[in-house]
């Protein structure tokens, strides 16, 4: 039987999503030199999931690395290239990533009751419900 765990956090960008988790143990950025614009693949040497694509995943990471270009890059990957994530979850989301998620119309959640980096595992199925910005949001983890 599948194990279910529920995390509660704060919605920074609203929405619903259901997809597989891709978890990063380190800071993460959306700039074109970190994640490929045309394929969504991780390009930065030494990063978790090097060569793998974020397309269609819920990307989980501690916080951002990079600059304001990350917001535009996240938007481009999701809305233009169609190789972006379906949601982002962080311990603490930086404003660049919040603006990118809002523009991309994907949920973004932080300030969890449990650490998402250690609780969520690669390949877990995540169901996200973030109905209103600044309000309670839930992530239901299904682990097989």
C-alpha positions in Angstrom: 0.0 0.0 0.0 1.2 3.5 -0.8 2.3 5.7 2.0 0.8 9.2 2.2 2.3 12.2 3.9 0.8 15.7 4.0 2.9 18.9 4.3 1.4 22.3 5.0 3.0 25.5 3.8 2.2 29.0 2.5 1.2 29.6 -1.1 3.4 32.2 -2.8 1.8 31.5 -6.2 -1.6 29.8 -6.4 -2.6 26.7 -8.3 -3.0 23.0 -8.4 -0.6 20.4 -9.8 0.0 16.7 -9.6 3.4 15.3 -10.8 6.6 13.5 -9.8 9.1 15.2 -7.5 12.6 16.2 -8.5 14.5 17.1 -5.3 17.7 19.2 -5.1 19.9 19.2 -2.0 21.4 22.6 -2.9 20.4 26.1 -4.0 18.9 26.2 -7.4 18.4 28.7 -10.2 16.3 29.0 -13.3 18.7 31.1 -15.5 19.4 29.9 -19.0 22.9 28.7 -18.0 21.6 26.6 -15.1 18.5 24.9 -16.8 18.3 24.7 -20.6 15.7 26.9 -22.1 15.0 24.6 -25.1 15.0 21.2 -23.2 14.6 21.9 -19.5 17.8 19.9 -18.7 20.0 20.7 -15.8 23.3 22.1 -17.2 25.4 23.1 -14.1 28.2 20.8 -13.3 28.0 19.4 -9.8 24.3 19.9 -9.4 21.9 17.1 -8.6 20.2 15.6 -11.7 22.8 16.9 -14.2 21.5 16.2 -17.7 17.9 15.4 -16.5 14.9 17.5 -17.5 12.6 19.5 -15.1 9.8 19.3 -17.6 6.5 18.2 -16.0 8.1 17.8 -12.6 7.5 19.4 -9.2 10.9 20.9 -8.5 11.9 21.0 -4.8 14.9 23.0 -3.6 16.1 24.9 -0.5 16.2 28.4 -2.1 17.5 30.3 -5.1 20.9 30.9 -6.5 21.3 33.4 -9.3 19.8 36.7 -10.2 16.6 38.4 -11.6 17.1 36.6 -14.9 15.8 33.5 -13.1 12.2 34.9 -13.1 12.1 35.5 -16.8 13.9 32.2 -17.5 11.3 30.2 -15.4 8.5 32.0 -17.3 10.1 31.2 -20.6 10.6 27.5 -19.8 7.0 27.0 -18.7 5.0 29.2 -21.1 7.1 29.5 -24.2 9.4 26.5 -24.5 7.0 24.2 -22.7 9.9 22.5 -20.9 9.4 23.8 -17.4 8.1 22.5 -14.1 4.5 22.2 -13.0 5.2 23.6 -9.5 8.1 24.7 -7.2 8.5 24.0 -3.5 11.2 25.5 -1.3 12.2 26.0 2.3 12.2 29.7 1.5 11.3 31.0 -2.0 13.1 34.1 -3.1 11.0 36.9 -4.7 12.6 36.3 -8.1 11.2 32.7 -8.1 7.8 33.9 -6.8 7.4 36.4 -9.6 8.5 33.8 -12.2 5.9 31.3 -10.8 3.1 33.8 -10.8 3.8 34.9 -14.4 4.1 31.2 -15.3 0.8 30.4 -13.5 2.3 27.5 -11.5 2.0 26.9 -7.8 4.9 27.9 -5.5 4.9 27.0 -1.8 7.3 27.6 1.1 7.4 27.9 4.9 6.5 24.2 5.4 5.6 22.5 8.7 8.3 19.8 7.8 11.4 20.2 5.7 10.5 19.5 2.1 14.1 18.7 1.2 14.3 15.8 3.6 10.7 14.7 3.6 10.1 14.6 -0.2 12.1 12.0 -2.1 12.9 11.9 -5.9 10.1 10.1 -7.7 7.4 10.7 -5.0 4.1 11.6 -6.6 3.0 15.1 -5.3 -0.5 16.6 -5.3 -0.4 20.3 -4.7 -3.3 22.5 -3.6 -2.5 26.2 -3.2 -5.8 28.0 -3.5 -4.8 31.5 -2.5 -1.6 33.5 -2.3 -0.5 34.0 1.3 -2.7 31.3 2.7 -2.4 27.7 3.7 -1.4 25.3 0.9 -1.0 21.5 1.1 1.3 19.0 -0.6 0.2 15.4 -0.4 3.1 13.0 -1.0 2.4 9.5 -2.2 5.3 7.2 -1.8 5.2 3.6 -3.1 
